[in-house]
Amino acid sequence: MNGRSVVRPGTAAPPRADPPADATALRDAYRHCRRVAAAHGRSYYLATRLLSADRRPAVHALYGFARTVDDIVDDPHAADDPQRAVTALDAVEHRLRDAWSRPVAPHTDRALPTAFDRVVPALTDTVARFAIDPRHFWTFLDSMRMDIPGSPLFRDRYPTMAALHEYMRGSAAAIGLQLLPVLGTVGPAAEAEPAAAALGDAFQLTNFLRDIGEDLDRGRIYLPAAELAAFGVDEALLLDCRRTGRTDRRLRRALTHLIAVNRDLYRCARPGIELLSPRVRPGIRTATALYAAILDRIEDSGYAVFAQRAVVPQRRRLRLAAHAALGR
């Protein structure tokens, strides 16, 4: 297989892209996305270095899109004017639907962030070349709307794991499904989709466990209230831990449980790696190993998630990457 999706009867046809972008503009767009990935996704970027040269730029384009949208949602001005971020996301969706030839109502792109225009050529080229289903992008954008106060979809608390999974369906699983056609499979892509979605969820939950304090500072809790309550943890306790920088024993027990849940997601995802094209397996094994190692760092620190950010040291990242490349 060449790693590109084959459109079969009953599946979504690839969107028709805008007329071919100027070669220089397209090359610049891919370079911009690569710089974004290198600057903001160190573990992710290291993993992509193990992918074949023809796939690597496409993965950077998908990362560049997700990161640019994330920056819209986390714009410090959004707290004062949340409608600004909602309008910007609407403009992003309109721009993509227009570029991918889905009929849309007349709209102005005045709210479109300048940075996003630098991503569009590479993203559009990637989506067209690899026949990525556009629905995964709309699902992702809806999940991002859930993070914006003022949006009808806004949520900053999640009562159950099921509710959190609904958020992660767009924020994480959809990204795994965007990547799948780029990575390629040895059989029908549909057989690899559950594992791809599980891996996206696993990465996202790891982020939530690592970033509890930062999320609290933004008024958000991405850990399910019911799971925390089972160990005697409520919002007041979380805020007190953030204030003191110390992790209460009740929260340590809750984190032990949630890390076990997270590792189970990784276990569900790992068999799917063997369904991918052989050339991309080392890169995905590396990404999986690097992210799972963050959980080890949280445990090794005594669950000191409020005192320090769990970071996998460079030497260990390189060692994990080497082991993954050898299929260990």
Secondary structure, DSSP 4 states (H G I P E B T S, - for coil): --S-----TTSPPPPPPSSPPPHHHHHHHHHHHHHHHHHH-HHHHHHHTTS-TTTHHHHHHHHHHHHHHHHHHT-GGGGT-HHHHHHHHHHHHHHHHHHTT--------TTS-HHHHHHHHHHHHHHHHHT--THHHHHHHHHHHTTSTTSTT--S--SSHHHHHHHHIIIIIHHHHHHHHHH-BSS-HHHHHHHHHHHHHHHHHHHHHHTHHHHHHTT---S-HHHHHTTT--HHHHHHHHHH----HHHHHHHHHHHHHHHHHHHHHHHHHTTB-GGGHHHHHHHHHHHHHHHHHHHHTTS-TTTS-----HHHHHHHHHHHHTT-
